[in-house]
């Protein structure tokens, strides 16, 4: 009897399993709530880019195609076009990369089959370098179109030689540097990244009802006069004590300085006018452009990847430019104070162009991808994924994910 029951169970079991399998396959799919976004080649429905830029809808769209990037950000790629044109008759060679990446502070990397690899580094890669590599990787892994294989070197120091490297700044006379977005777009060694600054500013505007009308009608500047003293000393001496100026020198190590004189970046936005001074080649301009305020800057000695979009006059003016010695600052401040509507227009133009368009995450990934594509066009060699040493074949470098964890360019068990 027991044997018969066991035999019946063995015969029935496959049919039960088959029935369960069919039920699982054919049953209606339940909707799962709060699942989060599922990324495909293009956002769906109301989040799809339709050919015209919409800040609220498109600012975090990292999936724009080559053509859509052109539609969303006309004029963004002028710096890439400039250096590509200069290299059109003099292509980039592997030997040139060898020479350029032997310099201190340089990272050598390649993109191969949509994977970013780190080949060599000429010193410890700090936060700036890690943030830059993370930004490149984000642009690669979110691309809805395949990107070409390339090999390149990058150096994010404040000042680099005029050679075929990717860098954050160049002098106006430099011709060979390929400009890249600055490292503090998503992370920074400053007090906050642009993303964090913008978040705090937008919260203040919405929750604290920060409008143009209730901003402080003064020019704000905070900084350490010991950095670039030729320019900063002159600024403080010229306008200290003026009723329209809130200008103070503060030093992090000075007792009471941070508590009594410092203004964190979002607090700058409480003022109608903000003074910007260059610190070597490292500029905080992008952070100030998160404010709906008039940025007043002395003439810039350095070029970053989007500076060609700055306008110092005309109907599209988006900042106010003064002489290096600030000698015409008082005159221009008097004009701004007496033409409040024009001052508001300049501030609104700045927000429209920079904060709400060309300094968004969507613009950043578009720029990285175009840089990769155009670099490939003027490179005369295909990167090699493997190298041979003592008769053994091995990968060149390591994938960027492993590098983030180990900070080593060697495969180690």
C-alpha positions as CSV (number, residue, x, y, z in Angstrom):
1,X,0.0,0.0,0.0
2,X,2.8,2.4,1.0
3,X,4.7,1.6,-2.2
4,X,1.6,2.3,-4.3
5,X,1.1,5.7,-2.7
6,X,4.7,6.7,-3.3
7,X,4.4,5.6,-6.9
8,X,1.2,7.7,-7.4
9,X,3.0,10.7,-5.9
10,X,5.9,10.3,-8.3
11,X,3.5,10.1,-11.3
12,X,1.5,13.2,-10.2
13,X,4.4,15.4,-9.2
14,X,5.5,16.4,-12.7
15,X,2.0,17.4,-13.6
16,X,1.8,19.6,-10.5
17,X,5.1,21.3,-11.3
18,X,3.9,21.8,-14.9
19,X,0.7,23.4,-13.7
20,X,2.6,25.7,-11.4
21,X,4.9,26.7,-14.2
22,X,2.1,27.5,-16.5
23,X,0.3,29.5,-13.9
24,X,3.3,31.6,-13.1
25,X,3.9,32.2,-16.8
26,X,0.3,33.1,-17.7
27,X,-0.8,35.0,-14.6
28,X,-1.3,38.8,-15.0
29,X,1.6,40.8,-13.8
30,X,1.0,42.8,-10.7
31,X,2.0,46.5,-10.6
32,X,4.8,47.2,-8.3
33,X,4.7,50.6,-6.7
34,X,7.6,52.8,-5.8
35,X,9.9,50.7,-8.0
36,X,11.9,53.8,-9.1
37,X,12.8,54.7,-12.6
38,X,13.7,52.1,-15.2
39,X,16.1,53.5,-17.8
40,X,15.8,52.5,-21.4
41,X,17.1,54.1,-24.5
42,X,14.9,57.1,-24.0
43,X,12.6,58.3,-21.2
44,X,8.9,57.6,-21.8
45,X,5.8,59.8,-21.8
46,X,6.0,63.2,-20.2
47,X,9.7,62.8,-19.5
48,X,10.7,62.4,-23.2
49,X,12.7,65.1,-24.8
50,X,10.6,66.6,-27.6
51,X,13.2,68.8,-29.4
52,X,12.7,71.9,-27.2
53,X,14.5,72.4,-23.9
54,X,12.4,72.2,-20.8
55,X,14.4,72.7,-17.6
56,X,12.0,70.9,-15.2
57,X,11.6,67.9,-17.5
58,X,15.1,67.7,-19.1
59,X,17.7,68.8,-16.6
60,X,18.4,65.3,-15.3
61,X,17.9,63.5,-18.6
62,X,21.2,61.7,-19.1
63,X,20.0,59.7,-22.1
64,X,20.0,62.4,-24.8
65,X,21.3,61.3,-28.2
66,X,23.9,63.1,-30.3
67,X,21.2,65.0,-32.3
68,X,19.1,65.7,-29.2
69,X,22.2,67.2,-27.5
70,X,22.6,69.6,-30.4
71,X,18.9,70.6,-30.1
72,X,19.1,71.0,-26.3
73,X,22.4,72.9,-26.1
74,X,23.2,74.9,-29.2
75,X,26.6,76.4,-28.9
76,X,27.8,74.2,-26.0
77,X,30.5,72.5,-28.0
78,X,32.4,75.5,-29.3
79,X,35.5,74.7,-27.3
80,X,35.5,71.1,-28.7
81,X,35.1,72.4,-32.2
82,X,37.9,74.9,-31.7
83,X,40.5,72.3,-30.7
84,X,39.2,69.7,-33.1
85,X,39.6,72.2,-36.0
86,X,43.2,72.9,-34.9
87,X,44.0,69.2,-34.9
88,X,42.2,68.3,-38.2
89,X,45.5,68.4,-40.2
90,X,47.7,67.2,-37.3
91,X,46.1,64.1,-35.8
92,X,46.8,62.8,-32.3
93,X,49.3,59.9,-32.2
94,X,50.0,57.2,-29.7
95,X,53.5,58.6,-29.2
96,X,52.0,62.0,-28.4
97,X,49.9,60.4,-25.7
98,X,53.0,58.6,-24.4
99,X,54.7,62.0,-24.0
100,X,51.8,63.9,-22.6
101,X,50.8,61.3,-20.0
102,X,54.4,61.0,-18.6
103,X,53.9,64.4,-16.9
104,X,53.2,64.6,-13.1
105,X,49.6,64.5,-12.1
106,X,48.4,62.9,-15.4
107,X,46.0,60.0,-15.6
108,X,46.1,57.8,-18.7
109,X,42.8,56.1,-19.6
110,X,41.0,54.5,-22.4
111,X,37.4,53.7,-23.4
112,X,37.1,50.3,-25.0
113,X,33.8,48.6,-25.9
114,X,31.9,51.1,-23.7
115,X,34.1,50.3,-20.6
116,X,36.4,52.9,-19.1
117,X,39.8,51.7,-18.1
118,X,42.5,53.4,-16.1
119,X,46.0,52.6,-17.5
120,X,48.5,54.7,-15.5
121,X,48.5,57.5,-12.9
122,X,51.5,59.7,-12.3
123,X,50.6,60.3,-8.6
124,X,47.9,59.6,-6.1
125,X,44.5,60.4,-7.5
126,X,42.7,62.7,-5.1
127,X,39.0,63.7,-4.9
128,X,39.3,66.0,-8.0
129,X,40.6,63.1,-10.1
130,X,38.0,60.6,-8.8
131,X,35.2,63.0,-9.4
132,X,36.3,63.6,-12.9
133,X,36.6,59.9,-13.7
134,X,33.2,59.3,-12.1
135,X,31.7,62.0,-14.4
136,X,33.2,60.4,-17.5
137,X,32.0,57.0,-16.5
138,X,28.5,58.3,-15.9
139,X,28.4,59.8,-19.4
140,X,29.6,56.5,-20.8
141,X,27.2,54.1,-19.0
142,X,24.1,56.3,-19.6
143,X,24.8,56.8,-23.3
144,X,22.0,55.5,-25.5
145,X,24.4,55.3,-28.5
146,X,27.7,53.5,-28.7
147,X,30.8,55.6,-28.1
148,X,34.1,55.0,-30.0
149,X,37.2,53.4,-28.5
150,X,39.7,56.1,-27.5
151,X,42.8,56.5,-25.4
152,X,43.6,59.8,-23.7
153,X,45.3,61.6,-20.8
154,X,43.8,64.0,-18.4
155,X,45.2,66.4,-15.8
156,X,42.9,68.4,-13.5
157,X,45.7,70.6,-11.9
158,X,45.1,74.3,-11.8
159,X,47.6,74.9,-14.6
160,X,48.9,72.4,-17.2
161,X,51.2,72.5,-20.2
162,X,49.7,73.3,-23.6
163,X,49.8,69.7,-24.9
164,X,47.1,67.2,-26.1
165,X,45.6,66.5,-22.6
166,X,42.1,66.9,-21.2
167,X,42.1,69.7,-18.6
168,X,39.7,71.9,-16.8
169,X,41.2,75.2,-17.7
170,X,43.5,76.8,-20.3
171,X,45.0,80.2,-21.0
172,X,43.6,82.1,-24.0
173,X,46.7,81.5,-26.0
174,X,46.7,77.7,-25.3
175,X,45.7,75.7,-28.4
176,X,46.2,72.0,-27.6
177,X,44.3,71.5,-24.3
178,X,40.9,69.9,-24.6
179,X,38.7,71.5,-22.0
180,X,36.5,69.3,-19.8
181,X,33.8,70.1,-17.2
182,X,35.2,71.0,-13.8
183,X,35.4,68.4,-11.1
184,X,33.0,70.1,-8.8
185,X,29.9,69.5,-10.9
186,X,28.9,66.5,-8.8
187,X,31.5,66.4,-6.0
188,X,34.1,68.9,-4.8
189,X,36.9,69.7,-2.3
190,X,35.0,72.9,-1.6
191,X,32.2,73.2,0.9
192,X,29.6,71.8,-1.6
193,X,29.2,70.6,-5.2
194,X,27.2,72.6,-7.7
195,X,24.4,70.0,-7.3
196,X,24.3,70.6,-3.5
197,X,24.5,74.4,-4.0
198,X,21.6,74.4,-6.4
199,X,19.5,72.2,-4.2
200,X,19.9,74.6,-1.3
201,X,19.2,77.6,-3.4
202,X,16.0,76.2,-4.9
203,X,14.8,75.2,-1.4
204,X,15.4,78.8,-0.3
205,X,13.6,80.2,-3.3
206,X,10.6,78.0,-2.8
207,X,10.3,77.6,1.0
208,X,11.7,81.0,2.1
209,X,10.1,82.9,-0.8
210,X,13.4,84.4,-1.8
211,X,12.6,86.8,-4.7
212,X,14.5,89.6,-6.4
213,X,12.6,92.2,-4.4
214,X,13.5,90.9,-1.0
215,X,17.2,90.3,-1.7
216,X,19.8,92.6,0.0
217,X,20.6,95.5,-2.3
218,X,24.4,95.2,-1.9
219,X,27.4,93.7,-3.5
220,X,28.7,90.7,-1.5
221,X,32.3,89.4,-1.5
222,X,33.9,87.0,0.9
223,X,37.4,85.7,0.5
224,X,41.0,85.4,1.7
225,X,43.0,88.4,0.5
226,X,46.3,86.4,0.7
227,X,45.1,84.5,-2.4
228,X,45.7,86.6,-5.5
229,X,46.5,89.7,-3.3
230,X,47.1,92.0,-6.3
231,X,43.5,91.8,-7.3
232,X,41.7,91.2,-3.9
233,X,43.5,93.9,-2.0
234,X,42.5,96.4,-4.5
235,X,38.9,95.3,-4.4
236,X,38.7,95.6,-0.6
237,X,40.5,98.9,-0.5
238,X,38.3,100.5,-3.2
239,X,34.9,99.7,-1.8
240,X,35.3,98.9,1.9
241,X,32.8,101.1,3.8
242,X,30.6,101.8,0.7
243,X,26.9,101.6,1.7
244,X,26.2,99.3,-1.3
245,X,29.0,96.9,-0.4
246,X,29.3,94.0,2.0
247,X,32.9,93.0,1.5
248,X,35.0,91.2,4.1
249,X,38.3,89.4,4.2
250,X,38.1,86.2,6.2
251,X,40.6,83.5,6.9
252,X,39.6,80.0,7.9
253,X,42.2,79.8,10.7
254,X,41.3,83.3,12.2
255,X,39.4,83.1,15.5
256,X,35.8,84.0,15.0
257,X,36.2,84.6,11.3
258,X,34.1,81.7,10.1
259,X,31.3,82.4,12.5
260,X,31.1,86.2,12.1
261,X,32.2,86.9,8.5
262,X,31.8,83.8,6.4
263,X,28.8,83.3,4.0
264,X,28.1,79.8,2.8
265,X,27.5,79.6,-1.0
266,X,23.6,79.5,-0.8
267,X,23.7,82.6,1.4
268,X,25.4,84.5,-1.4
269,X,22.0,84.2,-3.2
270,X,20.4,86.5,-0.6
271,X,22.2,89.4,-2.3
272,X,21.4,91.1,-5.6
273,X,25.0,91.5,-6.6
274,X,27.9,89.0,-6.0
275,X,31.6,89.8,-6.7
276,X,33.6,87.0,-8.3
277,X,37.4,86.9,-8.2
278,X,39.6,84.3,-9.9
279,X,41.9,82.2,-7.7
280,X,44.7,81.1,-10.0
281,X,42.8,79.1,-12.6
282,X,40.2,77.8,-10.1
283,X,37.0,79.8,-10.3
284,X,33.9,79.6,-8.1
285,X,31.9,81.2,-10.9
286,X,29.8,78.2,-11.6
287,X,28.6,78.2,-8.0
288,X,27.7,81.9,-8.0
289,X,25.8,81.3,-11.3
290,X,23.3,79.1,-9.3
291,X,22.0,82.3,-7.8
292,X,19.5,84.6,-9.3
293,X,21.9,87.5,-8.7
294,X,24.1,89.7,-10.9
295,X,27.6,88.3,-10.9
296,X,30.2,91.1,-11.1
297,X,33.6,89.7,-12.2
298,X,37.0,91.2,-13.1
299,X,38.2,90.2,-16.5
300,X,38.9,86.5,-16.6
301,X,42.5,85.3,-17.3
302,X,41.5,81.7,-17.8
303,X,39.1,79.8,-20.0
304,X,36.7,77.0,-18.9
305,X,34.6,74.8,-21.2
306,X,31.6,77.1,-21.2
307,X,33.0,80.6,-20.9
308,X,32.2,81.4,-24.5
309,X,28.5,81.6,-23.3
310,X,29.3,84.6,-21.0
311,X,27.8,87.9,-22.3
312,X,28.9,91.2,-20.7
313,X,26.6,93.5,-22.8
314,X,23.5,93.6,-25.0
315,X,20.0,92.2,-24.5
316,X,21.4,88.7,-23.5
317,X,23.9,90.1,-21.0
318,X,24.3,87.6,-18.1
319,X,27.1,89.1,-16.0
320,X,28.9,92.4,-15.4
321,X,32.6,92.7,-16.3
322,X,34.9,95.1,-14.7
323,X,38.6,95.9,-15.1
324,X,41.3,93.8,-13.4
325,X,42.0,96.7,-10.9
326,X,38.3,97.2,-10.2
327,X,38.7,100.8,-11.1
328,X,35.3,101.0,-12.9
329,X,33.4,99.0,-10.3
330,X,31.8,102.0,-8.5
331,X,30.6,103.4,-11.8
332,X,29.0,100.1,-12.8
333,X,27.5,99.5,-9.4
334,X,25.9,102.9,-9.4
335,X,24.3,102.1,-12.8
336,X,23.0,98.7,-11.5
337,X,21.5,100.3,-8.4
338,X,19.8,103.0,-10.5
339,X,18.5,100.5,-13.1
340,X,16.9,97.8,-11.0
341,X,14.9,96.3,-13.9
342,X,18.0,95.9,-16.0
343,X,19.9,94.4,-13.1
344,X,17.0,91.8,-12.7
345,X,17.1,91.1,-16.4
346,X,20.9,90.3,-16.2
347,X,20.3,88.0,-13.2
348,X,17.4,86.3,-15.0
349,X,19.5,85.8,-18.1
350,X,22.2,84.2,-16.0
351,X,19.7,81.7,-14.5
352,X,18.2,80.9,-17.9
353,X,21.5,80.3,-19.6
354,X,23.6,78.7,-16.9
355,X,21.7,77.3,-13.9
356,X,18.7,76.1,-16.0
357,X,20.5,74.9,-19.1
358,X,24.2,74.8,-19.7
359,X,25.2,73.9,-16.2
360,X,22.8,71.0,-15.8
361,X,23.6,67.3,-15.5
362,X,22.1,66.7,-19.0
363,X,24.4,69.3,-20.5
364,X,27.4,67.8,-18.7
365,X,27.0,64.3,-20.1
366,X,26.3,65.7,-23.6
367,X,29.6,67.6,-23.4
368,X,31.6,64.5,-22.3
369,X,30.1,62.3,-25.1
370,X,30.8,64.9,-27.8
371,X,34.4,65.3,-26.5
372,X,34.9,61.5,-26.8
373,X,33.4,61.4,-30.3
374,X,35.5,64.3,-31.6
375,X,38.7,63.1,-29.9
376,X,38.2,59.8,-31.7
377,X,37.9,61.7,-35.1
378,X,41.3,63.3,-34.8
379,X,43.1,60.3,-33.3
380,X,45.1,58.2,-35.8
381,X,45.3,55.0,-33.7
382,X,43.0,52.4,-32.1
383,X,43.7,51.7,-28.5
384,X,45.0,48.3,-27.5
385,X,43.1,46.4,-24.8
386,X,46.0,44.0,-24.2
387,X,49.7,44.2,-23.9
388,X,52.4,41.5,-24.0
389,X,55.2,41.3,-21.5
390,X,57.7,38.4,-21.3
391,X,55.5,36.5,-23.7
392,X,52.4,36.9,-21.5
393,X,49.3,38.7,-22.6
394,X,47.5,40.9,-20.1
395,X,45.0,43.7,-19.8
396,X,46.3,47.2,-19.9
397,X,45.2,48.9,-16.7
398,X,42.0,48.1,-14.8
399,X,38.3,48.9,-15.2
400,X,37.3,52.1,-13.5
401,X,35.0,50.4,-11.0
402,X,38.0,48.4,-9.6
403,X,40.1,51.5,-9.7
404,X,37.6,53.4,-7.5
405,X,37.8,50.5,-4.9
406,X,41.6,49.8,-5.1
407,X,43.1,53.0,-6.6
408,X,45.6,50.7,-8.4
409,X,46.2,50.3,-12.1
410,X,47.4,46.7,-11.7
411,X,45.3,43.6,-11.5
412,X,46.0,42.1,-8.1
413,X,44.5,39.0,-6.5
